[in-house]
Amino acid sequence: MNTVTLSPKFQVVIPQSIRKALHLKAGEQLRVLRYGDRVEFIPVRPMQEMRGFLRGMDTLIEREDDRL
């Protein structure tokens, strides 16, 4: 598990192993969310890059009827 230190300017450095795994680059934008008692950083990806990210998802699930 990685640990980071909050600087006096309230900055953190994302560990290299995480940057590589998520293909993060310097200057890339991240959304910052408070989720309960933690902070989450979510990379902002262009819509074109998101194309096909749900490929292989099982669509044969039982669904509710559409509301009129």
C-alpha positions in Angstrom: 0.0 0.0 0.0 1.3 3.4 -0.9 1.4 6.4 1.4 1.7 10.0 0.4 2.4 13.1 2.5 0.4 16.3 2.2 2.7 19.2 1.6 2.4 22.7 3.3 0.8 23.8 0.0 -1.8 20.9 0.3 -0.2 19.0 -2.6 0.4 15.3 -2.9 2.6 13.3 -5.3 0.8 10.3 -6.9 3.2 7.3 -6.6 4.9 6.2 -9.8 3.4 2.7 -9.7 -0.1 4.2 -9.7 0.8 6.8 -12.4 2.0 4.0 -14.6 -0.9 1.7 -14.0 -3.4 4.5 -14.9 -1.3 5.9 -17.7 -1.3 9.4 -16.1 0.8 12.1 -17.6 2.0 15.5 -16.2 -0.6 18.2 -16.7 -3.5 15.8 -17.0 -6.7 16.9 -15.3 -8.2 14.9 -12.5 -11.6 15.3 -10.9 -11.4 15.4 -7.1 -14.3 14.0 -5.1 -15.0 13.7 -1.4 -16.5 10.2 -0.9 -17.4 9.7 2.7 -14.2 10.3 4.7 -11.8 9.9 1.8 -10.6 11.8 -1.3 -10.8 10.3 -4.7 -9.0 11.5 -7.8 -10.6 10.5 -11.2 -8.8 11.1 -14.5 -10.8 13.2 -16.9 -10.9 11.2 -20.2 -12.1 12.5 -23.6 -15.4 10.9 -24.7 -13.7 9.5 -27.8 -11.4 7.5 -25.5 -14.3 6.1 -23.6 -15.7 4.4 -26.7 -16.1 0.7 -26.2 -15.1 0.6 -22.5 -18.1 -1.5 -21.7 -17.5 -4.0 -24.4 -18.1 -7.5 -23.2 -20.7 -6.4 -20.6 -23.5 -8.9 -20.0 -26.7 -7.3 -21.4 -28.9 -10.3 -20.7 -29.9 -9.1 -17.2 -33.4 -8.9 -16.1 -34.7 -5.3 -16.5 -37.6 -3.3 -15.1 -40.3 -2.3 -17.5 -40.0 1.2 -18.9 -42.1 3.9 -17.1 -44.6 5.7 -19.2 
